[in-house]
Every structure is written in C-alpha cells, then in structure tokens.
Amino acid sequence: MTGLALGLRLQELADKLGISKKTVEKQIASAKKKVGANTREQAVAIAINHKLIQS
C-alpha cells in the first residue's frame, strides 16, 4: 500500500519488491478485500485513515 500511496506503478512496485506484476495485482486485490475497498485509491485512503501506512 505504501508504494501505491507514493504513486508507484504496478511494474515499479514489482521491480522494487522482486516479484511479478501479477503477484502485485493479487496482493492488492487481497488487501482491497480485507479492508472492504472497491478501488486501490479507496484501499490506500482506508490504510492511511487507520494508520496502517503513513501519508
């Protein structure tokens, strides 16, 4: 989520983490489901509001 909050693209996140873009997509989908978000932006906002990541 921090990478998304910083505006990184999926491929940039994948490269930084040493994983595939598909894995990043799956992890984001899982995080969205866990926090009840419909979009990546919503998930980031929820994470920030709950202090799971710093803004």
N, C-alpha and C positions, 0 to 999 in steps of 0.2 A: 504494500500500500504506500509506503514512503516514496518509492520510485514513481508511482502514479501521481502522488501529490506533488512531486517535483517536476512533473511534466514529461517524464521519460516515455519513449515509445516502447511498445512491447518487445521489439527486437533489441532495443538498447538494454532493457531490463534483462532479457535472456542472456545477452552477451556479458553483462556485468555479473550475473549470477552463475554463468557457466552452464546454463540449461537451455532447452529448446524453447522456441517461441510458443509452441503448442503447450508445453508444460506451464509456462507463464499464464496462458489463457485459461487452463484448467484450474490453476491455483486462484486466479482472480475470480472465476466463476464460483469456486468453493467459498471464498471469502465473502462474496456478494450474498450467497445463500445464507451463510452463517449470521450475517448482520441484517438480513432482510432487505437488501438493496436491489433495485431493478437495474441500476446503471453503475459503471465504475465510479463516476463522479459522486453519486449518492453514497457508495461504499466508502470513498475517501472522506466525505463530509461526516459520515457517521463515526468513522475511526477517529477523526480529529475531535469531534464533539465528546467522544468517550475517552479521550486522551490515550488512545491506543497508538497514535503517532503524533508527532509534534508538527505544528503548522509552520 
